[in-house]
């Protein structure tokens, strides 16, 4: 279903509102998707595979400060949302963008504090090492930091604007939120 919806967005008509700032209207979703994509560079997607003499790593880069990298890059995603909401020259889009930005910033603080507790237990900032320390069901960090896990999950739902934290996209009062004026692939991004 997600692949079909993505393909459908490619073939839809691209509409840019008459009052929108064209360059910034295009830059908003582009910046949001770029920050989402480059944050995945330090996430280990699986174990290393050995085929013959070659070892395939399922991680783009294993940097020593992977956790800080992710938080820094994800914080930049707010600019894409604000830019997209403001550039469309629609009061509903702007109000949704302000709500989304304020919600994202406020929940990043609690999410960061829950991660600090995890970092104190694991004593590393490398995501690869954190994942390696959790091998086996008994070693999961959920058992060492249950309150931190609960706070992190609530903040993750809020960052993704999932129910009950869907106020930035509140259809009843803001039509569609910060992406009201977007169509085609920009809406998908």
Number of C-alpha atoms within 10 A of each C-alpha: 6 7 8 8 10 15 14 13 18 13 10 11 10 14 11 15 15 9 10 18 15 13 9 18 23 19 16 24 25 18 21 21 16 15 20 17 12 15 18 15 18 22 21 19 13 11 12 12 11 10 8 6 6 8 10 11 15 15 16 13 14 16 16 15 13 21 21 15 18 19 14 13 17 20 15 15 21 23 18 24 26 24 21 31 31 24 23 27 17 17 14 22 28 24 19 28 26 20 19 27 20 15 20 22 13 14 18 20 12 16 20 18 14 20 18 16 16 20 15 10 13 17 12 16 19 21 20 21 16 19 15 13 13 14 10 8 9 10 12 14 18 15 11 15 15 11 13 20 19 13 17 20 14 16 23 16 15 21 21 12 18 13 9 9 17 18 19 24 24 16 12 9 12 18 15 17 26 29 23 20 23 23 16 17 17 21 14 16 17
